[in-house]
């Protein structure tokens, strides 16, 4: 399995971490869990429905989700949003 963090994802993480520096460690920890087991219980990974039916949501914190798409064996993380945005 390969994880790819898009430039836009990295920019969003950087912006959010300026406001909350401790968030970077949480994001890194959750992505490490994801790389070992995409369905680790703390991630609450699930496929979205509707217009986002090709995307997956991965829990970072209580209200923060990382969105990714799957291309073969590659998971491409492209957005970091709050739960109510999707």
PDB file with SEQRES, HELIX, SHEET and CRYST1 records, atoms N, CA, C and O in Angstrom:
SEQRES   1 A   86  UNK UNK UNK UNK UNK UNK UNK UNK UNK UNK UNK UNK UNK          
SEQRES   2 A   86  UNK UNK UNK UNK UNK UNK UNK UNK UNK UNK UNK UNK UNK          
SEQRES   3 A   86  UNK UNK UNK UNK UNK UNK UNK UNK UNK UNK UNK UNK UNK          
SEQRES   4 A   86  UNK UNK UNK UNK UNK UNK UNK UNK UNK UNK UNK UNK UNK          
SEQRES   5 A   86  UNK UNK UNK UNK UNK UNK UNK UNK UNK UNK UNK UNK UNK          
SEQRES   6 A   86  UNK UNK UNK UNK UNK UNK UNK UNK UNK UNK UNK UNK UNK          
SEQRES   7 A   86  UNK UNK UNK UNK UNK UNK UNK UNK                              
HELIX    1 AA1 UNK A    7  UNK A   19  1                                  13    
HELIX    2 AA2 UNK A   23  UNK A   36  1                                  14    
HELIX    3 AA3 UNK A   50  UNK A   52  5                                   3    
HELIX    4 AA4 UNK A   83  UNK A   85  5                                   3    
SHEET    1 AA1 4 UNK A   2  UNK A   5  0                                        
SHEET    2 AA1 4 UNK A  74  UNK A  82  1                                        
SHEET    3 AA1 4 UNK A  64  UNK A  71 -1                                        
SHEET    4 AA1 4 UNK A  55  UNK A  59 -1                                        
CRYST1    1.000    1.000    1.000  90.00  90.00  90.00 P 1           1          
ATOM      1  N   UNK A   1       0.849  -1.172   0.000  1.00  0.00           N  
ATOM      2  CA  UNK A   1       0.000   0.000   0.000  1.00  0.00           C  
ATOM      3  C   UNK A   1       0.895   1.235   0.000  1.00  0.00           C  
ATOM      4  O   UNK A   1       1.916   1.294   0.685  1.00  0.00           O  
ATOM      5  N   UNK A   2       0.478   2.211  -0.787  1.00  0.00           N  
ATOM      6  CA  UNK A   2       1.218   3.460  -0.888  1.00  0.00           C  
ATOM      7  C   UNK A   2       0.283   4.619  -0.544  1.00  0.00           C  
ATOM      8  O   UNK A   2      -0.850   4.673  -1.024  1.00  0.00           O  
ATOM      9  N   UNK A   3       0.763   5.545   0.288  1.00  0.00           N  
ATOM     10  CA  UNK A   3       0.005   6.753   0.624  1.00  0.00           C  
ATOM     11  C   UNK A   3       0.595   7.933  -0.135  1.00  0.00           C  
ATOM     12  O   UNK A   3       1.811   8.122  -0.161  1.00  0.00           O  
ATOM     13  N   UNK A   4      -0.272   8.719  -0.747  1.00  0.00           N  
ATOM     14  CA  UNK A   4       0.146   9.929  -1.432  1.00  0.00           C  
ATOM     15  C   UNK A   4      -0.603  11.094  -0.816  1.00  0.00           C  
ATOM     16  O   UNK A   4      -1.831  11.076  -0.724  1.00  0.00           O  
ATOM     17  N   UNK A   5       0.140  12.106  -0.394  1.00  0.00           N  
ATOM     18  CA  UNK A   5      -0.463  13.325   0.152  1.00  0.00           C  
ATOM     19  C   UNK A   5      -0.320  14.403  -0.903  1.00  0.00           C  
ATOM     20  O   UNK A   5       0.791  14.847  -1.193  1.00  0.00           O  
ATOM     21  N   UNK A   6      -1.437  14.830  -1.482  1.00  0.00           N  
ATOM     22  CA  UNK A   6      -1.372  15.840  -2.535  1.00  0.00           C  
ATOM     23  C   UNK A   6      -0.874  17.166  -1.975  1.00  0.00           C  
ATOM     24  O   UNK A   6      -0.885  17.390  -0.765  1.00  0.00           O  
ATOM     25  N   UNK A   7      -0.445  18.026  -2.865  1.00  0.00           N  
ATOM     26  CA  UNK A   7       0.029  19.353  -2.467  1.00  0.00           C  
ATOM     27  C   UNK A   7      -1.074  20.119  -1.758  1.00  0.00           C  
ATOM     28  O   UNK A   7      -0.815  20.789  -0.759  1.00  0.00           O  
ATOM     29  N   UNK A   8      -2.295  20.031  -2.257  1.00  0.00           N  
ATOM     30  CA  UNK A   8      -3.404  20.745  -1.617  1.00  0.00           C  
ATOM     31  C   UNK A   8      -3.660  20.201  -0.213  1.00  0.00           C  
ATOM     32  O   UNK A   8      -3.948  20.974   0.701  1.00  0.00           O  
ATOM     33  N   UNK A   9      -3.559  18.879  -0.027  1.00  0.00           N  
ATOM     34  CA  UNK A   9      -3.723  18.283   1.298  1.00  0.00           C  
ATOM     35  C   UNK A   9      -2.651  18.816   2.245  1.00  0.00           C  
ATOM     36  O   UNK A   9      -2.954  19.186   3.379  1.00  0.00           O  
ATOM     37  N   UNK A  10      -1.411  18.856   1.791  1.00  0.00           N  
ATOM     38  CA  UNK A  10      -0.308  19.343   2.621  1.00  0.00           C  
ATOM     39  C   UNK A  10      -0.492  20.813   3.001  1.00  0.00           C  
ATOM     40  O   UNK A  10      -0.170  21.209   4.121  1.00  0.00           O  
ATOM     41  N   UNK A  11      -1.009  21.622   2.075  1.00  0.00           N  
ATOM     42  CA  UNK A  11      -1.258  23.039   2.360  1.00  0.00           C  
ATOM     43  C   UNK A  11      -2.349  23.202   3.414  1.00  0.00           C  
ATOM     44  O   UNK A  11      -2.239  24.036   4.313  1.00  0.00           O  
ATOM     45  N   UNK A  12      -3.398  22.399   3.295  1.00  0.00           N  
ATOM     46  CA  UNK A  12      -4.499  22.465   4.259  1.00  0.00           C  
ATOM     47  C   UNK A  12      -3.993  22.060   5.643  1.00  0.00           C  
ATOM     48  O   UNK A  12      -4.329  22.701   6.639  1.00  0.00           O  
ATOM     49  N   UNK A  13      -3.195  21.007   5.708  1.00  0.00           N  
ATOM     50  CA  UNK A  13      -2.635  20.549   6.985  1.00  0.00           C  
ATOM     51  C   UNK A  13      -1.772  21.658   7.584  1.00  0.00           C  
ATOM     52  O   UNK A  13      -1.880  21.961   8.772  1.00  0.00           O  
ATOM     53  N   UNK A  14      -0.932  22.251   6.772  1.00  0.00           N  
ATOM     54  CA  UNK A  14      -0.050  23.324   7.255  1.00  0.00           C  
ATOM     55  C   UNK A  14      -0.866  24.490   7.818  1.00  0.00           C  
ATOM     56  O   UNK A  14      -0.539  25.031   8.875  1.00  0.00           O  
ATOM     57  N   UNK A  15      -1.913  24.867   7.115  1.00  0.00           N  
ATOM     58  CA  UNK A  15      -2.750  25.988   7.555  1.00  0.00           C  
ATOM     59  C   UNK A  15      -3.449  25.660   8.878  1.00  0.00           C  
ATOM     60  O   UNK A  15      -3.472  26.483   9.793  1.00  0.00           O  
ATOM     61  N   UNK A  16      -4.017  24.458   8.973  1.00  0.00           N  
ATOM     62  CA  UNK A  16      -4.718  24.067  10.208  1.00  0.00           C  
ATOM     63  C   UNK A  16      -3.747  23.930  11.374  1.00  0.00           C  
ATOM     64  O   UNK A  16      -4.103  24.227  12.515  1.00  0.00           O  
ATOM     65  N   UNK A  17      -2.531  23.484  11.099  1.00  0.00           N  
ATOM     66  CA  UNK A  17      -1.547  23.283  12.170  1.00  0.00           C  
ATOM     67  C   UNK A  17      -0.947  24.598  12.664  1.00  0.00           C  
ATOM     68  O   UNK A  17      -0.378  24.642  13.755  1.00  0.00           O  
ATOM     69  N   UNK A  18      -1.065  25.656  11.887  1.00  0.00           N  
ATOM     70  CA  UNK A  18      -0.623  26.965  12.369  1.00  0.00           C  
ATOM     71  C   UNK A  18      -1.498  27.409  13.527  1.00  0.00           C  
ATOM     72  O   UNK A  18      -1.021  28.028  14.478  1.00  0.00           O  
ATOM     73  N   UNK A  19      -2.778  27.090  13.440  1.00  0.00           N  
ATOM     74  CA  UNK A  19      -3.728  27.444  14.493  1.00  0.00           C  
ATOM     75  C   UNK A  19      -3.642  26.485  15.671  1.00  0.00           C  
ATOM     76  O   UNK A  19      -3.894  26.869  16.813  1.00  0.00           O  
ATOM     77  N   UNK A  20      -3.284  25.232  15.389  1.00  0.00           N  
ATOM     78  CA  UNK A  20      -3.245  24.188  16.417  1.00  0.00           C  
ATOM     79  C   UNK A  20      -2.036  23.286  16.159  1.00  0.00           C  
ATOM     80  O   UNK A  20      -2.179  22.250  15.510  1.00  0.00           O  
ATOM     81  N   UNK A  21      -0.848  23.657  16.652  1.00  0.00           N  
ATOM     82  CA  UNK A  21       0.372  22.889  16.367  1.00  0.00           C  
ATOM     83  C   UNK A  21       0.313  21.420  16.791  1.00  0.00           C  
ATOM     84  O   UNK A  21       0.955  20.582  16.158  1.00  0.00           O  
ATOM     85  N   UNK A  22      -0.421  21.093  17.817  1.00  0.00           N  
ATOM     86  CA  UNK A  22      -0.515  19.699  18.277  1.00  0.00           C  
ATOM     87  C   UNK A  22      -1.254  18.813  17.268  1.00  0.00           C  
ATOM     88  O   UNK A  22      -1.129  17.589  17.307  1.00  0.00           O  
ATOM     89  N   UNK A  23      -2.006  19.419  16.385  1.00  0.00           N  
ATOM     90  CA  UNK A  23      -2.773  18.669  15.396  1.00  0.00           C  
ATOM     91  C   UNK A  23      -1.868  17.885  14.452  1.00  0.00           C  
ATOM     92  O   UNK A  23      -2.251  16.811  13.988  1.00  0.00           O  
ATOM     93  N   UNK A  24      -0.688  18.396  14.161  1.00  0.00           N  
ATOM     94  CA  UNK A  24       0.234  17.712  13.240  1.00  0.00           C  
ATOM     95  C   UNK A  24       0.556  16.296  13.744  1.00  0.00           C  
ATOM     96  O   UNK A  24       0.572  15.345  12.963  1.00  0.00           O  
ATOM     97  N   UNK A  25       0.811  16.166  15.043  1.00  0.00           N  
ATOM     98  CA  UNK A  25       1.118  14.845  15.602  1.00  0.00           C  
ATOM     99  C   UNK A  25      -0.068  13.900  15.493  1.00  0.00           C  
ATOM    100  O   UNK A  25       0.103  12.710  15.228  1.00  0.00           O  
ATOM    101  N   UNK A  26      -1.259  14.424  15.695  1.00  0.00           N  
ATOM    102  CA  UNK A  26      -2.471  13.601  15.589  1.00  0.00           C  
ATOM    103  C   UNK A  26      -2.648  13.117  14.153  1.00  0.00           C  
ATOM    104  O   UNK A  26      -2.949  11.946  13.922  1.00  0.00           O  
ATOM    105  N   UNK A  27      -2.462  14.008  13.198  1.00  0.00           N  
ATOM    106  CA  UNK A  27      -2.600  13.636  11.781  1.00  0.00           C  
ATOM    107  C   UNK A  27      -1.567  12.578  11.421  1.00  0.00           C  
ATOM    108  O   UNK A  27      -1.903  11.578  10.786  1.00  0.00           O  
ATOM    109  N   UNK A  28      -0.319  12.785  11.817  1.00  0.00           N  
ATOM    110  CA  UNK A  28       0.739  11.815  11.516  1.00  0.00           C  
ATOM    111  C   UNK A  28       0.440  10.458  12.137  1.00  0.00           C  
ATOM    112  O   UNK A  28       0.649   9.425  11.500  1.00  0.00           O  
ATOM    113  N   UNK A  29      -0.048  10.450  13.377  1.00  0.00           N  
ATOM    114  CA  UNK A  29      -0.380   9.197  14.061  1.00  0.00           C  
ATOM    115  C   UNK A  29      -1.498   8.460  13.315  1.00  0.00           C  
ATOM    116  O   UNK A  29      -1.405   7.254  13.087  1.00  0.00           O  
ATOM    117  N   UNK A  30      -2.540   9.179  12.940  1.00  0.00           N  
ATOM    118  CA  UNK A  30      -3.664   8.547  12.251  1.00  0.00           C  
ATOM    119  C   UNK A  30      -3.245   8.024  10.877  1.00  0.00           C  
ATOM    120  O   UNK A  30      -3.703   6.961  10.458  1.00  0.00           O  
ATOM    121  N   UNK A  31      -2.381   8.754  10.173  1.00  0.00           N  
ATOM    122  CA  UNK A  31      -1.907   8.279   8.870  1.00  0.00           C  
ATOM    123  C   UNK A  31      -1.002   7.056   9.033  1.00  0.00           C  
ATOM    124  O   UNK A  31      -0.985   6.184   8.165  1.00  0.00           O  
ATOM    125  N   UNK A  32      -0.257   6.983  10.125  1.00  0.00           N  
ATOM    126  CA  UNK A  32       0.546   5.782  10.394  1.00  0.00           C  
ATOM    127  C   UNK A  32      -0.365   4.576  10.645  1.00  0.00           C  
ATOM    128  O   UNK A  32      -0.118   3.487  10.128  1.00  0.00           O  
ATOM    129  N   UNK A  33      -1.415   4.780  11.438  1.00  0.00           N  
ATOM    130  CA  UNK A  33      -2.389   3.708  11.648  1.00  0.00           C  
ATOM    131  C   UNK A  33      -2.964   3.264  10.303  1.00  0.00           C  
ATOM    132  O   UNK A  33      -3.094   2.070  10.032  1.00  0.00           O  
ATOM    133  N   UNK A  34      -3.308   4.249   9.466  1.00  0.00           N  
ATOM    134  CA  UNK A  34      -3.913   3.956   8.173  1.00  0.00           C  
ATOM    135  C   UNK A  34      -2.960   3.132   7.303  1.00  0.00           C  
ATOM    136  O   UNK A  34      -3.389   2.193   6.632  1.00  0.00           O  
ATOM    137  N   UNK A  35      -1.671   3.480   7.312  1.00  0.00           N  
ATOM    138  CA  UNK A  35      -0.716   2.753   6.468  1.00  0.00           C  
ATOM    139  C   UNK A  35      -0.555   1.299   6.905  1.00  0.00           C  
ATOM    140  O   UNK A  35      -0.249   0.434   6.084  1.00  0.00           O  
ATOM    141  N   UNK A  36      -0.761   1.026   8.198  1.00  0.00           N  
ATOM    142  CA  UNK A  36      -0.656  -0.348   8.706  1.00  0.00           C  
ATOM    143  C   UNK A  36      -1.967  -1.115   8.547  1.00  0.00           C  
ATOM    144  O   UNK A  36      -1.968  -2.309   8.249  1.00  0.00           O  
ATOM    145  N   UNK A  37      -3.083  -0.411   8.749  1.00  0.00           N  
ATOM    146  CA  UNK A  37      -4.402  -1.036   8.663  1.00  0.00           C  
ATOM    147  C   UNK A  37      -5.432   0.046   8.333  1.00  0.00           C  
ATOM    148  O   UNK A  37      -5.850   0.784   9.225  1.00  0.00           O  
ATOM    149  N   UNK A  38      -5.850   0.155   7.062  1.00  0.00           N  
ATOM    150  CA  UNK A  38      -6.799   1.209   6.677  1.00  0.00           C  
ATOM    151  C   UNK A  38      -8.118   1.171   7.444  1.00  0.00           C  
ATOM    152  O   UNK A  38      -8.842   2.166   7.482  1.00  0.00           O  
ATOM    153  N   UNK A  39      -8.432   0.036   8.049  1.00  0.00           N  
ATOM    154  CA  UNK A  39      -9.692  -0.071   8.778  1.00  0.00           C  
ATOM    155  C   UNK A  39      -9.461  -0.210  10.288  1.00  0.00           C  
ATOM    156  O   UNK A  39     -10.242  -0.857  10.986  1.00  0.00           O  
ATOM    157  N   UNK A  40      -8.391   0.400  10.777  1.00  0.00           N  
ATOM    158  CA  UNK A  40      -8.122   0.434  12.222  1.00  0.00           C  
ATOM    159  C   UNK A  40      -9.343   1.066  12.898  1.00  0.00           C  
ATOM    160  O   UNK A  40      -9.886   2.042  12.380  1.00  0.00           O  
ATOM    161  N   UNK A  41      -9.782   0.542  14.025  1.00  0.00           N  
ATOM    162  CA  UNK A  41     -11.000   1.047  14.673  1.00  0.00           C  
ATOM    163  C   UNK A  41     -11.002   2.546  14.977  1.00  0.00           C  
ATOM    164  O   UNK A  41     -12.055   3.178  14.905  1.00  0.00           O  
ATOM    165  N   UNK A  42      -9.862   3.122  15.310  1.00  0.00           N  
ATOM    166  CA  UNK A  42      -9.842   4.553  15.643  1.00  0.00           C  
ATOM    167  C   UNK A  42     -10.022   5.440  14.415  1.00  0.00           C  
ATOM    168  O   UNK A  42     -10.312   6.628  14.552  1.00  0.00           O  
ATOM    169  N   UNK A  43      -9.854   4.882  13.219  1.00  0.00           N  
ATOM    170  CA  UNK A  43      -9.960   5.678  11.989  1.00  0.00           C  
ATOM    171  C   UNK A  43     -11.400   5.818  11.499  1.00  0.00           C  
ATOM    172  O   UNK A  43     -11.746   6.798  10.839  1.00  0.00           O  
ATOM    173  N   UNK A  44     -12.220   4.849  11.820  1.00  0.00           N  
ATOM    174  CA  UNK A  44     -13.613   4.827  11.349  1.00  0.00           C  
ATOM    175  C   UNK A  44     -13.696   5.072   9.838  1.00  0.00           C  
ATOM    176  O   UNK A  44     -14.535   5.839   9.365  1.00  0.00           O  
ATOM    177  N   UNK A  45     -12.821   4.415   9.102  1.00  0.00           N  
ATOM    178  CA  UNK A  45     -12.763   4.556   7.644  1.00  0.00           C  
ATOM    179  C   UNK A  45     -14.051   4.036   7.026  1.00  0.00           C  
ATOM    180  O   UNK A  45     -14.527   2.953   7.368  1.00  0.00           O  
ATOM    181  N   UNK A  46     -14.605   4.823   6.113  1.00  0.00           N  
ATOM    182  CA  UNK A  46     -15.791   4.366   5.398  1.00  0.00           C  
ATOM    183  C   UNK A  46     -15.893   5.048   4.039  1.00  0.00           C  
ATOM    184  O   UNK A  46     -15.391   6.152   3.829  1.00  0.00           O  
ATOM    185  N   UNK A  47     -16.551   4.359   3.139  1.00  0.00           N  
ATOM    186  CA  UNK A  47     -16.787   4.875   1.792  1.00  0.00           C  
ATOM    187  C   UNK A  47     -17.953   5.854   1.848  1.00  0.00           C  
ATOM    188  O   UNK A  47     -18.956   5.603   2.516  1.00  0.00           O  
ATOM    189  N   UNK A  48     -17.812   6.962   1.145  1.00  0.00           N  
ATOM    190  CA  UNK A  48     -18.879   7.957   1.130  1.00  0.00           C  
ATOM    191  C   UNK A  48     -19.929   7.588   0.083  1.00  0.00           C  
ATOM    192  O   UNK A  48     -19.724   6.685  -0.728  1.00  0.00           O  
ATOM    193  N   UNK A  49     -21.039   8.290   0.114  1.00  0.00           N  
ATOM    194  CA  UNK A  49     -22.145   8.017  -0.812  1.00  0.00           C  
ATOM    195  C   UNK A  49     -22.480   9.277  -1.599  1.00  0.00           C  
ATOM    196  O   UNK A  49     -21.950  10.353  -1.327  1.00  0.00           O  
ATOM    197  N   UNK A  50     -23.355   9.130  -2.565  1.00  0.00           N  
ATOM    198  CA  UNK A  50     -23.794  10.267  -3.356  1.00  0.00           C  
ATOM    199  C   UNK A  50     -22.722  10.754  -4.309  1.00  0.00           C  
ATOM    200  O   UNK A  50     -22.030   9.953  -4.938  1.00  0.00           O  
ATOM    201  N   UNK A  51     -22.584  12.067  -4.416  1.00  0.00           N  
ATOM    202  CA  UNK A  51     -21.614  12.630  -5.364  1.00  0.00           C  
ATOM    203  C   UNK A  51     -20.168  12.355  -4.957  1.00  0.00           C  
ATOM    204  O   UNK A  51     -19.257  12.572  -5.756  1.00  0.00           O  
ATOM    205  N   UNK A  52     -19.941  11.885  -3.735  1.00  0.00           N  
ATOM    206  CA  UNK A  52     -18.598  11.542  -3.271  1.00  0.00           C  
ATOM    207  C   UNK A  52     -18.422  10.020  -3.161  1.00  0.00           C  
ATOM    208  O   UNK A  52     -17.624   9.548  -2.351  1.00  0.00           O  
ATOM    209  N   UNK A  53     -19.156   9.260  -3.963  1.00  0.00           N  
ATOM    210  CA  UNK A  53     -19.171   7.800  -3.822  1.00  0.00           C  
ATOM    211  C   UNK A  53     -17.844   7.127  -4.172  1.00  0.00           C  
ATOM    212  O   UNK A  53     -17.665   5.946  -3.874  1.00  0.00           O  
ATOM    213  N   UNK A  54     -16.918   7.842  -4.792  1.00  0.00           N  
ATOM    214  CA  UNK A  54     -15.610   7.263  -5.098  1.00  0.00           C  
ATOM    215  C   UNK A  54     -14.564   7.642  -4.043  1.00  0.00           C  
ATOM    216  O   UNK A  54     -13.379   7.362  -4.222  1.00  0.00           O  
ATOM    217  N   UNK A  55     -14.993   8.273  -2.951  1.00  0.00           N  
ATOM    218  CA  UNK A  55     -14.083   8.758  -1.924  1.00  0.00           C  
ATOM    219  C   UNK A  55     -14.283   8.007  -0.609  1.00  0.00           C  
ATOM    220  O   UNK A  55     -15.335   7.426  -0.343  1.00  0.00           O  
ATOM    221  N   UNK A  56     -13.223   8.048   0.200  1.00  0.00           N  
ATOM    222  CA  UNK A  56     -13.259   7.462   1.534  1.00  0.00           C  
ATOM    223  C   UNK A  56     -12.995   8.546   2.560  1.00  0.00           C  
ATOM    224  O   UNK A  56     -12.253   9.493   2.296  1.00  0.00           O  
ATOM    225  N   UNK A  57     -13.600   8.409   3.727  1.00  0.00           N  
ATOM    226  CA  UNK A  57     -13.399   9.323   4.841  1.00  0.00           C  
ATOM    227  C   UNK A  57     -12.620   8.598   5.931  1.00  0.00           C  
ATOM    228  O   UNK A  57     -12.918   7.453   6.268  1.00  0.00           O  
ATOM    229  N   UNK A  58     -11.605   9.290   6.484  1.00  0.00           N  
ATOM    230  CA  UNK A  58     -10.779   8.740   7.543  1.00  0.00           C  
ATOM    231  C   UNK A  58     -10.809   9.728   8.712  1.00  0.00           C  
ATOM    232  O   UNK A  58     -10.496  10.906   8.542  1.00  0.00           O  
ATOM    233  N   UNK A  59     -11.182   9.248   9.881  1.00  0.00           N  
ATOM    234  CA  UNK A  59     -11.287  10.120  11.054  1.00  0.00           C  
ATOM    235  C   UNK A  59      -9.901  10.517  11.541  1.00  0.00           C  
ATOM    236  O   UNK A  59      -9.030   9.671  11.739  1.00  0.00           O  
ATOM    237  N   UNK A  60      -9.712  11.830  11.734  1.00  0.00           N  
ATOM    238  CA  UNK A  60      -8.474  12.348  12.312  1.00  0.00           C  
ATOM    239  C   UNK A  60      -8.731  12.724  13.769  1.00  0.00           C  
ATOM    240  O   UNK A  60      -8.044  12.237  14.668  1.00  0.00           O  
ATOM    241  N   UNK A  61      -9.712  13.582  14.002  1.00  0.00           N  
ATOM    242  CA  UNK A  61     -10.155  13.925  15.354  1.00  0.00           C  
ATOM    243  C   UNK A  61     -11.666  13.789  15.380  1.00  0.00           C  
ATOM    244  O   UNK A  61     -12.269  13.355  14.399  1.00  0.00           O  
ATOM    245  N   UNK A  62     -12.276  14.153  16.484  1.00  0.00           N  
ATOM    246  CA  UNK A  62     -13.718  14.026  16.625  1.00  0.00           C  
ATOM    247  C   UNK A  62     -14.508  14.591  15.460  1.00  0.00           C  
ATOM    248  O   UNK A  62     -15.490  13.987  15.029  1.00  0.00           O  
ATOM    249  N   UNK A  63     -14.098  15.740  14.944  1.00  0.00           N  
ATOM    250  CA  UNK A  63     -14.850  16.390  13.878  1.00  0.00           C  
ATOM    251  C   UNK A  63     -14.052  16.546  12.580  1.00  0.00           C  
ATOM    252  O   UNK A  63     -14.604  17.021  11.587  1.00  0.00           O  
ATOM    253  N   UNK A  64     -12.795  16.169  12.557  1.00  0.00           N  
ATOM    254  CA  UNK A  64     -11.929  16.384  11.396  1.00  0.00           C  
ATOM    255  C   UNK A  64     -11.735  15.082  10.623  1.00  0.00           C  
ATOM    256  O   UNK A  64     -11.415  14.045  11.203  1.00  0.00           O  
ATOM    257  N   UNK A  65     -11.934  15.150   9.307  1.00  0.00           N  
ATOM    258  CA  UNK A  65     -11.818  13.977   8.443  1.00  0.00           C  
ATOM    259  C   UNK A  65     -10.836  14.237   7.311  1.00  0.00           C  
ATOM    260  O   UNK A  65     -10.791  15.335   6.757  1.00  0.00           O  
ATOM    261  N   UNK A  66     -10.053  13.226   6.973  1.00  0.00           N  
ATOM    262  CA  UNK A  66      -9.195  13.258   5.796  1.00  0.00           C  
ATOM    263  C   UNK A  66      -9.920  12.488   4.705  1.00  0.00           C  
ATOM    264  O   UNK A  66     -10.440  11.399   4.948  1.00  0.00           O  
ATOM    265  N   UNK A  67      -9.955  13.052   3.507  1.00  0.00           N  
ATOM    266  CA  UNK A  67     -10.613  12.385   2.388  1.00  0.00           C  
ATOM    267  C   UNK A  67      -9.557  11.834   1.443  1.00  0.00           C  
ATOM    268  O   UNK A  67      -8.529  12.464   1.197  1.00  0.00           O  
ATOM    269  N   UNK A  68      -9.833  10.643   0.918  1.00  0.00           N  
ATOM    270  CA  UNK A  68      -8.906  10.039  -0.032  1.00  0.00           C  
ATOM    271  C   UNK A  68      -9.676   9.273  -1.099  1.00  0.00           C  
ATOM    272  O   UNK A  68     -10.852   8.945  -0.944  1.00  0.00           O  
ATOM    273  N   UNK A  69      -8.974   9.005  -2.175  1.00  0.00           N  
ATOM    274  CA  UNK A  69      -9.479   8.137  -3.235  1.00  0.00           C  
ATOM    275  C   UNK A  69      -8.477   7.000  -3.393  1.00  0.00           C  
ATOM    276  O   UNK A  69      -7.308   7.136  -3.030  1.00  0.00           O  
ATOM    277  N   UNK A  70      -8.936   5.895  -3.929  1.00  0.00           N  
ATOM    278  CA  UNK A  70      -8.095   4.727  -4.107  1.00  0.00           C  
ATOM    279  C   UNK A  70      -7.843   4.525  -5.590  1.00  0.00           C  
ATOM    280  O   UNK A  70      -8.764   4.546  -6.406  1.00  0.00           O  
ATOM    281  N   UNK A  71      -6.566   4.328  -5.920  1.00  0.00           N  
ATOM    282  CA  UNK A  71      -6.177   4.026  -7.298  1.00  0.00           C  
ATOM    283  C   UNK A  71      -5.283   2.789  -7.241  1.00  0.00           C  
ATOM    284  O   UNK A  71      -4.075   2.893  -7.027  1.00  0.00           O  
ATOM    285  N   UNK A  72      -5.885   1.631  -7.434  1.00  0.00           N  
ATOM    286  CA  UNK A  72      -5.141   0.382  -7.305  1.00  0.00           C  
ATOM    287  C   UNK A  72      -4.736   0.163  -5.856  1.00  0.00           C  
ATOM    288  O   UNK A  72      -5.583  -0.015  -4.981  1.00  0.00           O  
ATOM    289  N   UNK A  73      -3.431   0.177  -5.614  1.00  0.00           N  
ATOM    290  CA  UNK A  73      -2.901  -0.013  -4.267  1.00  0.00           C  
ATOM    291  C   UNK A  73      -2.412   1.313  -3.673  1.00  0.00           C  
ATOM    292  O   UNK A  73      -1.670   1.322  -2.691  1.00  0.00           O  
ATOM    293  N   UNK A  74      -2.829   2.424  -4.270  1.00  0.00           N  
ATOM    294  CA  UNK A  74      -2.408   3.750  -3.829  1.00  0.00           C  
ATOM    295  C   UNK A  74      -3.598   4.514  -3.261  1.00  0.00           C  
ATOM    296  O   UNK A  74      -4.657   4.594  -3.884  1.00  0.00           O  
ATOM    297  N   UNK A  75      -3.408   5.073  -2.069  1.00  0.00           N  
ATOM    298  CA  UNK A  75      -4.427   5.900  -1.430  1.00  0.00           C  
ATOM    299  C   UNK A  75      -3.974   7.347  -1.541  1.00  0.00           C  
ATOM    300  O   UNK A  75      -2.909   7.713  -1.042  1.00  0.00           O  
ATOM    301  N   UNK A  76      -4.780   8.162  -2.191  1.00  0.00           N  
ATOM    302  CA  UNK A  76      -4.429   9.554  -2.461  1.00  0.00           C  
ATOM    303  C   UNK A  76      -5.267  10.458  -1.561  1.00  0.00           C  
ATOM    304  O   UNK A  76      -6.478  10.582  -1.741  1.00  0.00           O  
ATOM    305  N   UNK A  77      -4.607  11.088  -0.590  1.00  0.00           N  
ATOM    306  CA  UNK A  77      -5.277  12.003   0.331  1.00  0.00           C  
ATOM    307  C   UNK A  77      -5.265  13.393  -0.294  1.00  0.00           C  
ATOM    308  O   UNK A  77      -4.214  13.913  -0.667  1.00  0.00           O  
ATOM    309  N   UNK A  78      -6.464  13.989  -0.401  1.00  0.00           N  
ATOM    310  CA  UNK A  78      -6.568  15.256  -1.111  1.00  0.00           C  
ATOM    311  C   UNK A  78      -7.264  16.372  -0.333  1.00  0.00           C  
ATOM    312  O   UNK A  78      -7.185  17.533  -0.735  1.00  0.00           O  
ATOM    313  N   UNK A  79      -7.938  16.051   0.762  1.00  0.00           N  
ATOM    314  CA  UNK A  79      -8.654  17.107   1.498  1.00  0.00           C  
ATOM    315  C   UNK A  79      -8.740  16.754   2.976  1.00  0.00           C  
ATOM    316  O   UNK A  79      -8.715  15.587   3.367  1.00  0.00           O  
ATOM    317  N   UNK A  80      -8.841  17.804   3.780  1.00  0.00           N  
ATOM    318  CA  UNK A  80      -8.985  17.672   5.230  1.00  0.00           C  
ATOM    319  C   UNK A  80     -10.123  18.609   5.614  1.00  0.00           C  
ATOM    320  O   UNK A  80      -9.968  19.830   5.577  1.00  0.00           O  
ATOM    321  N   UNK A  81     -11.268  18.034   5.983  1.00  0.00           N  
ATOM    322  CA  UNK A  81     -12.465  18.840   6.223  1.00  0.00           C  
ATOM    323  C   UNK A  81     -13.132  18.436   7.531  1.00  0.00           C  
ATOM    324  O   UNK A  81     -12.836  17.390   8.108  1.00  0.00           O  
ATOM    325  N   UNK A  82     -14.034  19.289   7.978  1.00  0.00           N  
ATOM    326  CA  UNK A  82     -14.815  18.935   9.144  1.00  0.00           C  
ATOM    327  C   UNK A  82     -15.942  18.002   8.714  1.00  0.00           C  
ATOM    328  O   UNK A  82     -16.320  17.970   7.543  1.00  0.00           O  
ATOM    329  N   UNK A  83     -16.463  17.258   9.652  1.00  0.00           N  
ATOM    330  CA  UNK A  83     -17.464  16.238   9.367  1.00  0.00           C  
ATOM    331  C   UNK A  83     -18.689  16.817   8.665  1.00  0.00           C  
ATOM    332  O   UNK A  83     -19.242  16.168   7.777  1.00  0.00           O  
ATOM    333  N   UNK A  84     -19.121  18.001   9.031  1.00  0.00           N  
ATOM    334  CA  UNK A  84     -20.333  18.573   8.440  1.00  0.00           C  
ATOM    335  C   UNK A  84     -20.140  19.078   7.015  1.00  0.00           C  
ATOM    336  O   UNK A  84     -21.128  19.431   6.370  1.00  0.00           O  
ATOM    337  N   UNK A  85     -18.930  19.129   6.498  1.00  0.00           N  
ATOM    338  CA  UNK A  85     -18.668  19.609   5.133  1.00  0.00           C  
ATOM    339  C   UNK A  85     -18.954  18.561   4.064  1.00  0.00           C  
ATOM    340  O   UNK A  85     -19.081  18.900   2.887  1.00  0.00           O  
ATOM    341  N   UNK A  86     -19.056  17.306   4.452  1.00  0.00           N  
ATOM    342  CA  UNK A  86     -19.342  16.293   3.437  1.00  0.00           C  
ATOM    343  C   UNK A  86     -20.666  15.673   3.729  1.00  0.00           C  
ATOM    344  O   UNK A  86     -21.109  14.788   2.996  1.00  0.00           O  
TER     345      UNK A  86                                                      
END                                                                             
